[in-house]
Amino acid sequence: MEVTTKRLELLHELVPKAVRVAVLFNSGNSTAETTSRDVQEAARAIGLQVRVLNAITSREIDAVFATVERERLDALFVAGGPFLGSPGVQIVSLVARDRIPAVYGLREYVVAGGLMSHGTNFADQFHQVGVYTGSILKGANPAELPVLQPTKFEFVINLKTVKALGLTIPPSLLAIADEVIE
């Protein structure tokens, strides 16, 4: 919930005029229902209205963007989950085409031209997995090891996309960004 709330707050801080936010979910993701509830709760807390939209296929993603345009939604929150590969490229392309401010959970979207992301630092998670695996290989009982949770998160902003959307980044956001792509 905290990561979802933070991601929505960052979007609101960068685009304060955005009141109606589309939330794009991959309904095939096992965490979609929980994340949907978390986003709606966080949105109410900061005075935003959300329109939850589900998509798995390329055709469904196109339909989501048609809905965003038809309903004149102000911004897009791309929920975490498997929108990698072709669907991820399609989402970034449609966001750029329609000039929609969007926030993602994975930095890869921002590297591909997306506006900003806030989410788990996967390099750190892979390191944790390596340490965990090393412990098991040295004889630790897996059943006795603690469950690992992400501990390091990253906030990434793409300045080229900021400029293309005609946005101004508040200094407070630049100060907390882990990476700024120029």
Secondary structure, 3 states (H helix, E strand, C coil): CHHHHHHHHHHHHHCCCCCEEEEEECCCCCCHHHHHHHHHHHHHHHCCEEEEEECCCHHHHHHHHHHHHHCCCCEEEECCCCCCCHHHHHHHHHHHHHCCCEEECCHHHHHCCCCEEEEECHHHHHHHHHHHHHHHHCCCCHHHCCCCCCCCEEEEEEHHHHHHCCCCCCHHHHHHCCEEEC
